[in-house]
Amino acid sequence: MKIDGAWDKKEWKRAKSVKITHYMGAIPKFTPETEAKLLYDDNNIYLIFKVNDQFVKSTVTEYNGNVSGDSCVEFFFAPDSDKPLHYFNLEVNAGGTPLIFYVTKPWTEYTKLEAKSIDQIEIAHSLPKVIDPERSEPVTWTIECRIPFSVLKQFSNVTVPKPGAVWKANFYKTGSRTSNPHWLTWSFVDHPKPNFHLPEFFGKILFE
């Protein structure tokens, strides 16, 4: 399907959304309303986020930069059902700039994907690439991605999605260096300080 950031297009209407509602750290003054959906075909997994947001900024434009300091959505996923603690962390700021690593041990053992791999991941964003200064007014924005399995297979075995297949994963929303810092999760993470790199708290993605 065309990757254009359109949440309401017909392909997405058949997919149920998950809501990213659990807090990590202090409760922010404003809580963004964030939803995500997944679809798949024989060659790709598709991802879309919709955020009803405020205090939005996006300043990082280089691959694998500190996008999580900006208004940012994240999908951490373990595509090998035999290794649920080995995962990709895909982080995309509101301007569509990505970071993606393959992690075998959080914080210490990981591989940064190079530009030639990242360029194969198609990303659409509804807001401008750079948002600076920060926008304080309410705004709804989307990020949509097409992630080829061929990219993932360079780093990991992939349990190919089909009815009954399972991945472990979590969806996140953050903006740690905005004027409204927040750390929100889909699957609850039982940890006293914000830390998304805790795959033992990933939820289950059961493909249909």
C-alpha positions as CSV (number, residue, x, y, z in Angstrom):
1,M,0.0,0.0,0.0
2,K,1.0,3.6,-0.4
3,I,3.0,4.9,2.5
4,D,1.6,8.5,3.0
5,G,0.8,8.8,6.7
6,A,-2.9,8.6,6.2
7,W,-4.4,7.0,9.3
8,D,-7.9,6.8,7.8
9,K,-7.1,5.1,4.5
10,K,-9.0,1.9,3.7
11,E,-6.1,-0.5,4.4
12,W,-5.8,0.6,8.0
13,K,-9.6,0.4,8.7
14,R,-9.5,-3.4,9.1
15,A,-6.7,-3.2,11.8
16,K,-7.5,-2.6,15.5
17,S,-5.4,0.0,17.2
18,V,-3.5,-0.2,20.5
19,K,-3.4,2.7,22.9
20,I,-0.2,3.9,24.6
21,T,-1.4,4.8,28.0
22,H,1.0,3.6,30.8
23,Y,3.2,6.1,32.4
24,M,6.9,5.8,33.3
25,G,8.4,8.4,35.6
26,A,6.4,11.5,36.6
27,I,3.0,12.2,35.1
28,P,3.4,15.0,32.5
29,K,1.3,18.2,32.5
30,F,-0.1,17.0,29.2
31,T,-0.5,13.4,28.1
32,P,-0.4,12.8,24.4
33,E,-3.2,10.5,23.1
34,T,-1.2,7.9,21.1
35,E,-2.5,4.9,19.0
36,A,-0.7,2.4,16.8
37,K,-1.6,-0.3,14.3
38,L,0.2,-3.1,12.5
39,L,-0.4,-4.9,9.2
40,Y,1.7,-7.4,7.2
41,D,2.1,-9.0,3.8
42,D,4.5,-11.5,2.4
43,N,7.5,-9.1,2.4
44,N,6.9,-6.3,4.9
45,I,5.4,-5.3,8.2
46,Y,3.5,-2.0,8.2
47,L,3.3,0.4,11.2
48,I,1.3,3.6,11.8
49,F,1.1,5.9,14.8
50,K,-1.4,8.7,15.4
51,V,-0.7,11.2,18.1
52,N,-3.0,13.9,19.5
53,D,-0.2,16.0,20.9
54,Q,0.9,19.4,22.2
55,F,4.4,20.9,22.9
56,V,5.8,19.3,19.7
57,K,9.3,19.8,18.5
58,S,11.5,18.0,16.0
59,T,15.1,19.1,15.6
60,V,17.2,15.9,14.8
61,T,17.6,15.2,11.1
62,E,20.5,12.7,11.0
63,Y,19.9,9.0,11.1
64,N,20.5,7.4,14.5
65,G,20.6,10.8,16.2
66,N,18.9,11.5,19.5
67,V,15.4,11.4,18.1
68,S,13.8,10.4,21.5
69,G,14.6,13.9,22.8
70,D,12.2,15.2,20.2
71,S,8.5,14.4,20.0
72,C,8.9,10.8,19.1
73,V,7.1,7.4,18.7
74,E,8.9,4.1,19.1
75,F,8.3,0.4,18.2
76,F,10.6,-2.1,19.9
77,F,10.1,-5.6,18.6
78,A,11.6,-9.0,18.8
79,P,10.8,-10.7,15.4
80,D,12.5,-14.0,16.3
81,S,10.0,-15.9,18.5
82,D,12.9,-18.1,19.8
83,K,14.8,-15.0,21.0
84,P,12.3,-12.7,22.7
85,L,14.9,-10.6,24.4
86,H,16.8,-9.7,21.2
87,Y,15.0,-6.8,19.5
88,F,15.0,-3.9,17.1
89,N,14.3,-0.5,18.5
90,L,12.8,1.7,15.8
91,E,12.4,5.3,17.0
92,V,11.0,8.0,14.7
93,N,10.6,11.7,15.6
94,A,7.6,13.8,14.4
95,G,9.7,14.9,11.4
96,G,10.2,11.4,10.2
97,T,13.8,11.0,11.2
98,P,14.6,7.4,12.3
99,L,16.9,5.6,14.7
100,I,17.1,1.8,14.5
101,F,19.4,-0.6,16.3
102,Y,19.4,-4.3,16.7
103,V,20.0,-5.1,20.4
104,T,21.2,-8.4,21.9
105,K,21.9,-6.9,25.3
106,P,20.3,-3.6,26.3
107,W,22.7,-0.6,26.4
108,T,25.9,-2.7,25.8
109,E,25.5,-5.1,22.9
110,Y,23.8,-3.7,19.8
111,T,24.3,-3.0,16.1
112,K,23.4,0.4,14.6
113,L,21.8,-0.1,11.2
114,E,23.7,1.8,8.5
115,A,22.1,4.2,6.0
116,K,21.9,1.6,3.2
117,S,19.6,-0.5,5.4
118,I,17.6,2.4,6.9
119,D,17.0,3.8,3.4
120,Q,15.0,0.6,2.6
121,I,12.5,1.4,5.4
122,E,9.9,3.7,3.9
123,I,8.7,6.4,6.4
124,A,5.9,9.0,5.9
125,H,5.3,11.9,8.3
126,S,2.5,14.4,8.4
127,L,4.4,17.3,10.0
128,P,7.4,19.2,8.6
129,K,10.9,17.6,9.0
130,V,12.0,20.3,11.4
131,I,9.8,21.9,14.0
132,D,11.8,24.5,15.9
133,P,10.8,26.4,17.9
134,E,8.5,24.0,19.7
135,R,4.8,24.3,18.9
136,S,2.6,24.7,22.1
137,E,-0.8,24.5,20.3
138,P,-2.6,21.1,20.0
139,V,-1.8,19.2,16.8
140,T,-2.4,15.7,15.5
141,W,0.4,14.0,13.7
142,T,1.1,10.6,12.1
143,I,4.1,8.4,11.3
144,E,3.7,5.5,8.9
145,C,6.4,2.9,8.0
146,R,7.0,0.0,5.7
147,I,9.7,-2.3,7.1
148,P,10.9,-5.0,4.7
149,F,11.6,-8.4,6.3
150,S,14.7,-8.5,4.1
151,V,16.2,-5.7,6.2
152,L,15.4,-7.5,9.5
153,K,16.9,-10.8,8.2
154,Q,20.3,-9.1,7.9
155,F,20.5,-9.1,11.7
156,S,18.0,-11.6,13.0
157,N,16.0,-14.7,12.2
158,V,12.4,-13.6,11.5
159,T,9.3,-15.5,12.5
160,V,7.4,-14.5,9.5
161,P,3.9,-13.2,10.4
162,K,1.0,-15.5,9.6
163,P,-2.1,-16.5,11.6
164,G,-0.9,-17.7,15.0
165,A,2.6,-16.3,14.8
166,V,3.9,-14.4,17.8
167,W,6.3,-11.5,18.2
168,K,7.1,-9.8,21.5
169,A,7.0,-6.0,21.3
170,N,6.2,-2.7,22.9
171,F,5.0,0.7,21.6
172,Y,6.2,3.9,23.1
173,K,5.6,7.7,23.0
174,T,8.2,10.1,24.4
175,G,9.6,13.6,24.2
176,S,12.3,13.7,26.8
177,R,13.8,17.0,25.8
178,T,10.6,18.9,25.1
179,S,9.0,21.3,27.6
180,N,6.5,18.5,28.4
181,P,8.8,15.5,29.1
182,H,7.0,12.1,29.1
183,W,7.5,8.4,28.8
184,L,4.4,6.4,27.8
185,T,4.1,2.6,27.0
186,W,1.6,0.2,25.6
187,S,2.7,-2.8,27.6
188,F,3.2,-1.9,31.3
189,V,6.8,-1.6,32.3
190,D,7.4,-2.1,36.1
191,H,10.5,0.0,36.6
192,P,11.0,3.1,38.9
193,K,12.7,5.2,36.2
194,P,12.0,5.7,32.5
195,N,13.7,2.9,30.6
196,F,12.3,1.5,27.4
197,H,15.1,-1.1,27.0
198,L,13.5,-3.7,29.2
199,P,12.4,-6.5,26.8
200,E,11.2,-8.7,29.7
201,F,8.2,-6.3,29.8
202,F,7.3,-6.5,26.1
203,G,3.8,-7.5,25.3
204,K,2.6,-10.2,22.8
205,I,1.8,-9.5,19.2
206,L,-0.4,-12.3,18.0
207,F,-0.8,-12.1,14.2
208,E,-4.1,-13.0,12.6
